[in-house]
Amino acid sequence: MNRLMIQAVFCLSFCPLLAAQPEQVASSSTATRLAPAEQTAADATQSSAVAERNLALKNARTICIHSETQFLTVSTLERALMKQKNWDRLDLNIVGGACSADLEINVDRLVFTHIHTYVLTDKSTSIVLASGRVRAFDGVVASGPMAEQIVKILSAARLSERATSSDHGL
């Protein structure tokens, strides 16, 4: 009886850790096995999906943050986002409550781990634009690297266009 209880405790304690492991991407190995015509069709589909994602990020004006965990609050992530050096250049406003924002960030923490995750979605289409995770002991520590990742994603889509359009006058 004692041995079964120990096995059950080990199983329950390691299951969240197994679920948190990164998934292996099988699409890269299947892409090499596709015919050339199928490969170009897959590349065209992928490039249109990337273009649609970038368009949603460029056209957004407001962003809303939701937290599913008590370890990382909305106000903590808001402060971390506004401390980022490129945040002012992004021209995004953070709105709170039951919002009708263009973009939404959902923050969570995996149970029994120190892994904090985020998902950036377009609210009008519910398309996932970006996601990521940060390993930190608490939400205050996790908010800095998480905000840095989010601003980097938004800057890549929003600031690259402005930099190239400002260079046209030279």
C-alpha positions as CSV (number, residue, x, y, z in Angstrom):
1,M,0.0,0.0,0.0
2,N,2.8,2.4,0.9
3,R,4.6,1.7,-2.4
4,L,1.5,2.5,-4.4
5,M,1.1,5.8,-2.6
6,I,4.7,6.8,-3.3
7,Q,4.2,5.9,-7.0
8,A,1.0,8.0,-7.2
9,V,2.7,11.0,-5.6
10,F,5.7,10.8,-8.0
11,C,3.3,10.5,-11.0
12,L,1.2,13.5,-9.9
13,S,4.3,15.6,-9.2
14,F,6.0,14.9,-12.5
15,C,3.0,15.0,-14.8
16,P,2.9,18.8,-15.0
17,L,6.7,18.8,-15.8
18,L,6.2,16.3,-18.6
19,A,3.4,18.5,-20.0
20,A,5.6,21.5,-19.9
21,Q,8.3,20.0,-22.1
22,P,8.5,21.7,-25.6
23,E,6.8,19.8,-28.4
24,Q,9.0,18.5,-31.1
25,V,8.2,20.1,-34.5
26,A,7.5,17.3,-37.0
27,S,6.6,19.7,-39.8
28,S,10.2,20.4,-40.7
29,S,10.9,16.8,-41.3
30,T,7.8,16.3,-43.3
31,A,8.6,19.4,-45.4
32,T,11.7,17.7,-46.8
33,R,9.6,14.8,-48.0
34,L,7.0,16.9,-49.9
35,A,7.1,17.1,-53.7
36,P,8.4,20.4,-55.1
37,A,4.9,21.6,-56.1
38,E,3.5,20.7,-52.7
39,Q,6.5,22.5,-51.1
40,T,5.9,25.8,-53.0
41,A,2.2,25.6,-52.1
42,A,3.1,25.1,-48.4
43,D,5.6,28.0,-48.6
44,A,2.9,30.2,-50.1
45,T,0.4,29.3,-47.5
46,Q,3.0,29.9,-44.7
47,S,4.0,33.3,-46.2
48,S,0.4,34.4,-46.4
49,A,-0.2,33.4,-42.8
50,V,2.9,35.4,-41.7
51,A,1.7,38.4,-43.7
52,E,-1.8,38.1,-42.1
53,R,-0.2,37.9,-38.7
54,N,2.0,41.0,-39.3
55,L,-0.9,42.9,-40.7
56,A,-2.9,42.2,-37.5
57,L,0.0,43.4,-35.4
58,K,0.5,46.5,-37.5
59,N,-3.1,47.6,-37.4
60,A,-3.7,47.2,-33.7
61,R,-4.2,50.3,-31.6
62,T,-5.2,48.8,-28.2
63,I,-4.1,45.9,-26.1
64,C,-5.8,44.1,-23.2
65,I,-4.1,41.9,-20.6
66,H,-5.8,39.0,-18.8
67,S,-4.2,36.9,-16.1
68,E,-5.3,33.4,-15.2
69,T,-2.9,33.2,-12.2
70,Q,-2.4,35.0,-9.0
71,F,1.3,34.8,-9.3
72,L,1.5,37.3,-12.2
73,T,-1.0,40.1,-12.0
74,V,-2.2,42.3,-14.8
75,S,-0.8,45.5,-13.2
76,T,2.6,43.9,-12.9
77,L,2.8,43.0,-16.6
78,E,1.5,46.5,-17.5
79,R,4.3,48.2,-15.6
80,A,6.8,45.8,-17.1
81,L,5.6,46.6,-20.6
82,M,5.6,50.3,-20.1
83,K,9.2,50.2,-18.8
84,Q,10.5,48.7,-22.1
85,K,12.5,51.2,-24.2
86,N,10.5,50.7,-27.4
87,W,7.1,50.7,-25.8
88,D,6.5,54.4,-26.5
89,R,7.3,54.0,-30.2
90,L,4.8,51.2,-30.6
91,D,1.7,53.5,-30.3
92,L,-0.3,51.0,-28.4
93,N,-2.6,51.8,-25.5
94,I,-3.3,49.3,-22.7
95,V,-7.0,49.1,-21.8
96,G,-8.4,47.2,-18.8
97,G,-11.5,45.4,-17.7
98,A,-13.9,43.8,-20.1
99,C,-12.4,45.5,-23.1
100,S,-12.9,45.6,-26.8
101,A,-9.2,45.9,-27.6
102,D,-7.5,44.8,-30.8
103,L,-5.0,42.5,-29.2
104,E,-5.2,40.4,-26.1
105,I,-2.5,38.9,-23.9
106,N,-3.5,35.9,-21.8
107,V,-1.0,35.1,-19.0
108,D,-1.0,31.9,-17.0
109,R,1.3,29.8,-14.9
110,L,1.6,26.0,-15.2
111,V,0.6,24.2,-12.1
112,F,3.4,23.0,-9.8
113,T,6.0,24.7,-11.9
114,H,7.8,28.0,-12.3
115,I,6.8,28.4,-15.9
116,H,4.8,31.4,-16.8
117,T,3.2,31.4,-20.3
118,Y,1.6,34.1,-22.5
119,V,-0.5,34.0,-25.6
120,L,-1.0,37.1,-27.8
121,T,-4.2,36.9,-29.9
122,D,-6.1,39.1,-32.3
123,K,-9.5,39.5,-30.6
124,S,-11.5,40.0,-33.8
125,T,-10.3,36.8,-35.5
126,S,-9.1,34.8,-32.4
127,I,-5.9,34.0,-34.3
128,V,-2.9,33.3,-32.1
129,L,-0.2,35.8,-33.1
130,A,2.5,34.8,-30.7
131,S,3.1,32.8,-27.6
132,G,6.0,32.2,-25.2
133,R,7.1,31.2,-21.8
134,V,9.3,32.4,-19.1
135,R,10.8,30.3,-16.3
136,A,10.9,32.4,-13.0
137,F,10.2,31.9,-9.4
138,D,7.4,34.4,-9.2
139,G,5.4,36.7,-11.4
140,V,7.3,39.9,-10.6
141,V,10.6,38.3,-11.8
142,A,8.8,36.7,-14.8
143,S,7.2,40.0,-15.9
144,G,10.4,41.6,-17.1
145,P,11.5,38.9,-19.6
146,M,7.9,38.3,-20.6
147,A,7.5,42.0,-21.4
148,E,10.8,42.1,-23.3
149,Q,9.6,39.2,-25.5
150,I,6.3,40.8,-26.2
151,V,7.8,44.1,-27.1
152,K,10.3,42.4,-29.3
153,I,7.5,40.7,-31.2
154,L,5.5,43.8,-31.5
155,S,8.5,45.9,-32.6
156,A,9.5,43.5,-35.3
157,A,6.1,43.9,-36.9
158,R,5.3,47.6,-36.2
159,L,8.7,49.4,-36.2
160,S,10.3,47.8,-39.2
161,E,7.7,49.4,-41.5
162,R,8.2,52.8,-40.0
163,A,11.9,52.6,-40.3
164,T,11.8,51.8,-44.0
165,S,9.1,54.3,-44.8
166,S,11.1,57.1,-43.1
167,D,14.1,56.2,-45.2
168,H,12.2,56.8,-48.4
169,G,12.6,60.6,-48.2
170,L,16.4,60.4,-48.2
